[in-house]
Each structure stands twice: as structure tokens, then as C-alpha cells.
Amino acid sequence: MRHVTAQKSEDTPGAVAQFAHVSRGYYPTIVALFAATLIISNVTASKGVAFFGDSEVFLGPFQLLPINTDGAFFLFPLAYILGDVLSEVYGFKATRRAIYLGFGSIILAAVCFWIAIELPAASFYENQESLETVVGVVPRLVIAGLAGYFVGQMLNALVLVKIKQRTKEKHLWARLIGSTVVGEFFDTLIFCSIAAGVIGISTWEDFINYVIVGFIWKTLVEILVLPITYRVIAYIKKREPSYQESVAA
């Protein structure tokens, strides 16, 4: 059904200005947060981060310390939490559309950053080098982010929906954790394989550490915030009329 708001125009007596209604569902808001999280993560991920950098601890070939990761380690799990909410409530097609929008947002951000850097700097502007350092478009990093994000999010959504088709409304924890394990693993592996050299990782020990730490951290975060994810999903399910109709049917 088409909803149109009519407002009289003061310029032309009798004329009516037409406006479409804004959707009252939560989907647009979640997609906006989803896209914003991805854009911010791709900027902050350009910084290499090391915890306990003065220590070297090995367990066989695996380096326990220092813990090497990137500057988006604390933020990127949020994108998967939002992806889980989208998949659980709105299904694979709607989540796939959100993933495409996020993909386009990352590309748009990269293009805008590149244009801003290439614009001639004013004589009083002294931060050109800093701007290039922070938002400079590094092709490998952009490709790494896009490839890891696209594959990881698609697998995350697909696995969650496939499990839900079998379990229905039961065992939400299994869907959330199972989809995260698959999605985060391939996301982290693909991103790290392409981007490691850009942020300064040059040895196999550091690379393996980077992949394993990134995967474990992102998965652990989602497990720790599972109670919050449960509440958000329950809140949206309860207030989305179309979801209640599908459950009743």
C-alpha cells in the first residue's frame, strides 16, 4: 500500500505537496549503524596495535605475546552483532541488501577520502601529511576490508539463517555463536592475508598471531555480549508488526 502525505502549498493555491512516509520499522536504523560501523572500522584498522609489546612469549610455534592486532579490534565485532540482528529478524535477503549497502558505503568513503587528499591544500593548512596518514587510500587495505567484510558477512548471515530454518525460534545462542565462528574466521583470515603487510606484519609468527588473536577476540566479544544481543533481538521482534504476523502464521 502506498502512503503519501499531502500538504498544501502556499505558492500555488489549491496545490498539494506530496511526501512519502518514512518507514517506522527498525531496519533502516540498524542498516545505518551497520554501515557507519564498517566505515569507521576500515579507518581505525589502518593502525597496527601491540599489547604487551615488551614481552615475547611463545607456545611452540604460536606467539602468545606480544598480542598483535589492529585499531578496529574493539569496534568491528559490533558489525557482526548488528549483522546477527538483521539476519535473525529480517532474513537473508534483507541482510544481503544491508551488506551491499555497507559494501557501497566503504567504497564511497574510500573515494571521498582520496578526493579530499588530492584537492589542493590551502596555504594555511598544515595537516596534509596527517590527513594522508589517517585516511589515505591504501588499495591493499581497501581490498582487504572489502573482501573480508563481504565474504565474512555473507557467510555469517547464511549460516545463521540456515540454522534458524532447522531450529525455528529455539536455540538462538547456537545460531549466533555458530554463524559468528564461521563468518569471523573467514573474514579475519582474508583480511589479514591481504592487509598484514600494510600495517607492518612481515613474519609468519606475527601473521599467525594476528589471525588467531583477531578471530578469538571477535568471537569472544560476541559471546560476552550475547545477553545484550538477545535483548536487542527480542525487543525488535516484539515491536516489528511483520515479524509478529509471520510468527502467528
Long-range contacts (C-beta under 8 A, 24 or more apart in sequence): 25-240, 25-242, 26-89, 26-236, 26-239, 26-240, 27-86, 27-90, 27-94, 30-82, 30-85, 30-86, 30-98, 30-236, 31-86, 31-98, 31-101, 31-102, 33-82, 34-79, 34-82, 34-83, 34-86, 34-98, 34-101, 34-102, 35-98, 35-101, 35-102, 35-105, 37-75, 37-76, 37-78, 37-79, 37-82, 38-79, 38-102, 38-105, 38-106, 38-149, 39-105, 39-106, 39-109, 40-72, 40-75, 41-72, 41-75, 41-76, 41-79, 41-145, 42-72, 42-106, 42-109, 42-110, 42-141, 42-142, 42-145, 43-109, 43-134, 43-135, 44-70, 44-71, 44-72, 44-75, 45-70, 45-71, 45-72, 45-76, 45-141, 45-145, 45-191, 45-195, 45-199, 46-70, 46-71, 46-134, 46-138, 46-141, 46-198, 46-199, 47-71, 47-199, 48-199, 48-200, 48-201, 49-73, 58-205, 61-205, 61-208, 62-205, 62-208, 62-209, 62-212, 63-205, 63-206, 63-208, 63-209, 64-209, 67-209, 67-213, 68-201, 68-206, 68-209, 68-210, 68-213, 69-210, 69-213, 69-214, 69-217, 70-195, 70-199, 70-214, 73-214, 73-217, 73-218, 76-218, 77-217, 77-218, 77-221, 77-222, 77-225, 79-149, 79-153, 80-152, 80-153, 80-156, 80-180, 80-183, 80-184, 80-218, 80-222, 81-222, 81-225, 81-228, 81-229, 83-153, 83-156, 83-157, 83-183, 84-156, 84-160, 84-175, 84-176, 84-179, 84-180, 84-222, 84-229, 84-233, 85-229, 85-232, 85-233, 85-236, 86-157, 87-156, 87-157, 87-160, 87-161, 87-179, 88-160, 88-164, 88-172, 88-175, 88-176, 88-233, 89-233, 89-236, 89-237, 89-240, 89-243, 91-161, 92-157, 92-158, 92-161, 95-153, 95-157, 95-161, 96-154, 96-157, 99-150, 99-153, 99-154, 99-157, 102-149, 102-153, 103-146, 103-149, 103-150, 106-142, 106-145, 106-146, 106-149, 107-142, 107-146, 110-137, 110-142, 113-137, 138-198, 140-194, 140-195, 140-197, 140-198, 141-195, 141-198, 141-199, 143-194, 144-190, 144-191, 144-192, 144-193, 144-194, 144-195, 144-198, 145-191, 145-195, 147-190, 147-191, 147-194, 148-186, 148-187, 148-188, 148-189, 148-190, 148-191, 148-192, 148-194, 149-187, 149-191, 151-186, 151-187, 151-190, 152-183, 152-184, 152-186, 152-187, 152-188, 152-190, 153-183, 153-187, 155-179, 155-182, 155-183, 155-186, 156-180, 156-182, 156-183, 156-184, 156-187, 157-183, 159-183, 169-247, 172-230, 172-233, 173-226, 176-222, 176-226, 176-229, 177-219, 177-222, 177-223, 177-226, 180-218, 180-219, 180-222, 180-223, 181-219, 184-215, 184-218, 184-219, 184-222, 185-215, 187-218, 188-214, 188-215, 188-218, 189-215
